[in-house]
């Protein structure tokens, strides 16, 4: 049985939370809001979104702006790579116009399957279903399914409303965020309770996430010292963007210490080698203990600098 789209949509239109991007279908505004919401809670996004749209009201203004200005307006949202992608994409969009299809959006930097489907459905009325954690939970409960990404994708594609795909996508996510929550779902208020096969024991679905296997990794870093200062490099990447770390090196030469460090499912074994100062590359710098300890260091770099006695336990 297909759960009622009509009841879902009319519930959504009466109960949706009022976010500024829900008052428009302008592709530029929808795109900015979706990129901002990628790794940030929607409640936090609102103020940044409003400020950003005031300063960069359209794609041409964003394309013409200097990257540093865009990054400045992103400050506080984190994951700066999103802002770099937004700026790079703006240059393409200002030249070529907004694509209307999922495939067209996916070709842009920083746009994955979820974001492409969200923009194509909300801004262009394309029948492109989004699947995120909320959608997965709602569908698994409605159909009494354990985790099965392929089946969830099929169900989402079959269910999405042909006439209001943007509202449908947002309605399923809203249901998952407000009523069909991971713990203590409020089934009595749910517009789909009559269709829901999992309503007798909703918390059983979709079931626990499989634990990722632990991955062991060996790394070698260089401790390079000159005039009481240490050489550090600034990282550029999705998760660690802007943080400072010790430079990586080949695993050879004098070993000054070893450190173990865990990041999610990764277990790092880091060997610290004595390194020699060469040419200082772009994105690297020399820091005394006091400045180094005040920097945004990665947790593993902080451990390494303590292990070799460069940072004091008490101040580092
Ligand atoms: S009835 Fe309960 S479990 Fe089923 S979709 Fe609604 S809130 Fe989720």
Boltz pocket constraint, residues with backbone or C-beta under 6 A from the ligand:
constraints:
  - pocket:
      binder: B
      contacts: [[A, 138], [A, 141], [A, 142], [A, 179], [A, 180], [A, 181], [A, 185], [A, 186], [A, 187], [A, 188], [A, 190], [A, 191], [A, 192], [A, 193], [A, 196], [A, 198], [A, 199], [A, 202]]
      max_distance: 6.0
